[in-house]
Every structure is written in structure tokens, then in C-alpha cells.
Amino acid sequence: MPLIRRFIGYYVPYKKLFLLDFSCAVVAALLELGFPIGVQWTIDKLLPTGNWSKIAFVCAGLLVLYLISMGLQFVVNYWGHMLGINIETNMRKQLFTHVQKLSFRFFDNTKTGQIMSRMTNDLFDLGEMAHHGPEDFFIALMTLAGAFGIMFTVNWELACITFVVVPLLAWLIVFFNQKLNKAATQMFEKIADVNARVEDSISGIRVVKSFGNESFERARFEKNNQAFRAAKLKSYFAISLSSSGIYMLTRFITLTVLVFGAWFAYQGKLTYGELVGFLLYVNIFLRPIEKINALLELYPKGMAGFRRFCELMDTEPDVKDAPNAVDVDRLRGDIEFKDVSFGYENHAHVLQNINLRIRAGETVALVGPSGAGKSTLCSLIPRFYEIDSGVLSIDGMDIRSMKQTSLRNQIGVVQQDVFLFNGTIRENIAYGRLGASDEEVEEAARQASLDGLIASLPDGLDTFIGERGLKLSGGQRQRLSIARIFLKNPPILILDEATSALDTETESLIQAALERLSHNRTTLIIAHRLATIRHADRILVVTEDGIAEEGRHEELLAAAGIYARLSSAQFAQSTLG
């Protein structure tokens, strides 16, 4: 019941549309109840008199009623489906907005394909259920009651014979509804797994092909696909049993009415007109049962999708704005960690009691073994993750007292793994500051040393770069991401392995762009190549035990510690190379 009450709440913004659809459906159902009365009256009263003008008049009246009913059915079908589509669209919008608020921890633990499935497949049947659910259920009850009442007035014995099978039908509906609920939930889970497998395989298609693992991927996909097939077949097995059982019961009712009605007519207890009218009412009486049977198939799918929708909507973000969080206009970039500890889910603390001060405008490099927490340390500054304990402040303000959007507007991140959107160079650069002028976009491209590339392209800035920028080289993609940060112009800059995957010539070009970018900004550089950070104001050596060493390049070499050993190892490696 709480789930149904929550679902009903989605009708509120569209109550006028719902009332239009519902009232037209009710009137159309009432007209259906009137047609057999006209037929019965024509056969019993008018046909024996031979008054063809009256018969023609009644038939014309019935035609008018049919035309009115046709118009009402159009409203119910078109505007009723519009109601369902509006609710489905609103839910999808709410879900997308909510997912945008979820923190990195959620995305670390959830497959992209499964999220996509929640937003697409899970909501497909909800629109139909929103349209047909309350309307068909109410009209089915109303029509059942109305048809039975009229049948009872025509011949109470025949009406009772007809109604005796209804409890059995009700039991069938309840029994198979439970089966279908379980089957529909399994079906949505399995199609989510299929979507996740497809998303993984297509996103990594270059890796798949480079290792020649197409047959392995096909086998993995087939396993998920067959699991979905089995779940869907299970659902249709329950539907088929239900449909065939209800079909047999409804036809048995018609046959029973025909046999007993003919006997009553033979005995003079029923006129021929009443028998024909009664048979027509049996069809009207059975139509709601067919509607309920259709709902039996639709409701479990719709509610299973809604249940999964609610599960995701009820997922609280780990990182959210405090009620009194403030907007910050422009930060200087004075960053301080005070006894900061942090650990990922189901892991021990990656960072333990970190104390660190980075002055505004200072360039600080972080080096050390993989997994020591360098990227994690930098991810805490834009509040991608919530710290477990301690205080992380910028310009003396706890970052938890700032609104996330305004905090992140002050920080630019350039990563080794660049993500670009499917679109043009211009659109991807302009993503750094929406609404920037063409001149500003062009200047950002020039600052990132992209002007030569753009001049060589026939469409210039309006060149399409393909999905994730696959039409560009690694260095070009990296420069485009740097141009995006130039346009954003943040006071704090984080460079996470920004040049490690590039050749020497491209690296030097990008290094020059990064030096221009980091000028007069608080800059944190995560690097493995020590040659790229020797001019940093300060170098921090981060290990699993925390910050083991810090100082300038020359100071750390003289100390003959971890940094000196790393430097010697890299120098020897480059000499051998």
C-alpha cells in the first residue's frame, strides 16, 4: 500500500488530464451498458409491431451513441496515453536528476548499464500502468456491478448462475499476480545485467579486439542473454496459464448462459429479446474480466519497475549540501588538511590523520607508489568523496559548509584518462564554461596549443571528434581537456597523471600548456615521471603510511630518502632505454 500511495502521488501534476481521461472512460462504459437495453427493446417491443420508422429511429439513436462512444474512446486512448507518457517522462527526469546528485562512491559500486536499465526498460510499462491501472480497475468494477444489476432485473436465476464463477476468476487473478510479480522482478534484473554486459563490451571494444577476445565476450553475453530469456519465458508461462484459464472460464459462462437461457425461453420465463440482451450483457460482464486479466499482465511489470525506481530514488547521496551551505564566489586557493582520514567502502583507511597545508598560488607535486592515496587525496578537495574524520578547508572555510557546485566551480581537474563528449571541438571546450563567447573558446584553444590543429581541419572548431573523442590522438584529446580548464579559469588546479601516457614531444608541448595553465593558481600535480615536477614549489612523497617526505627537488635528493631512490631508478631506466 505505501508503494501504491507513492505511485498515486505522480498523478497530482496531471490531475486535469486524469479527470478528462477518467470521466470519458466512465461515460463510455455507461453507454456500453445502454446498448443491450436498446437491442432488447427493439426485438421485444418494436419488431412485433412492424413499425419500421420507430425501429429506424432507435437504430439511428444507437448509431449516435456509438459515434459519441467512438469520440470518447479516442479521448481515452490518446489523452489517456498522454497521461501515462507524462508520468513516465516525469519519473525519468526525476531519476536522472537524482542520479546526478549521487556521489562517486555510488558509481564506483554500480554498473553503468544497470543505471541505464533503471531509466529505460524499468519505466516502459509504468506509462501503460499509469494510464490503464486506476481507470480500468474502477471501470471493471463499475461495469461488473452495472451489468450484473441489469442482468439480475432481467432474470435473477440466470444472473446468479453467471456470477457463481466470479470467485474462481478472482482466485486465479490473485494467484497468478503473485507469480507474475516475482517473474517481472527477475526479468528486470536480468535485462539490467544484459545492458551492463553490452555497455562494458562496446565501451571496451578496442581492448576486446586487441586481445582477440570476441568469442569470450560473446560467451559472456550469451550467458546473460539466456538468463534473461529464461526469466522472460517464466513470466510468459505464468501469463499463458492465466490467460488460458480465464479464457476457458469466460467461454464456459457464455455457454452456460446460452443453455440455461434457451431452457428458460423454452419454458416461457424469458423472452427472445431478453435472451439476446442477456447474452449481450454477458459479453459486457466478461469484458471487465478481460481488462483485469490484461492488468494482471501489466501491473506486476509496472510495479516491479516502480519498485526498482523507488529503490534508486531512495538511495541517499553520501555527499550532499548542508542546509546552511553557502555559495562561494572566488577562492584564493589556500588548502588545509587537519587530521583527515578516509577509506573506501569495505576497505581500511587509505588516508590516516593527514595534516597538510598548501598555500594559495603554490605548486605542490605528489609522488609515490601506486595505491598510496595520491589521487584519493586530490579527490577529497572537490568533495568527490566525503572524509571520514578531520577537517578539509579552503581559505579557512570547511568545504562541507560550501555548496558543492560553487566549490567545484573553483577547481579544475585534468586527468590522464580524458573524457570527451560526442560532439564538436567547440562544444567540448565550451563545456568548461557554458555560455562562453566564441572569442573566449578560441583563446582557450590557443592557450592549450590547439590552434595549429584547428587551423588544419576543414571545419575548424566545428569538427566532430567522435564518441569520447576517438577521432583525435591522445595528445590532442589531452590538449582539448586543458583548453576546457583554461576556459573555466579556476583558482585551484589538479593535474592527475596528465602527461604520463604521451610521447616525449607531445609531453613537452602539453607540459608548456600546463605551465601556462598553472601560473598564479594553487596547483596539485600527481606524477610518476619526476622530471616533470622538479620545478614544483614543494614535492610530497606519499606512501601507505602517509606523507613520508616533503621539500624541493634538490632538498629531497640531498636527503637520500625515498624520493632520491625513485629518482635514481627512473634515471637508470631512462639511460637503459
Order of alpha helices (4+ residues) and beta strands (2+ residues): alpha-alpha-alpha-alpha-alpha-alpha-alpha-alpha-alpha-alpha-alpha-beta-beta-beta-alpha-beta-beta-alpha-beta-alpha-alpha-alpha-alpha-beta-alpha-beta-beta-beta-alpha-alpha
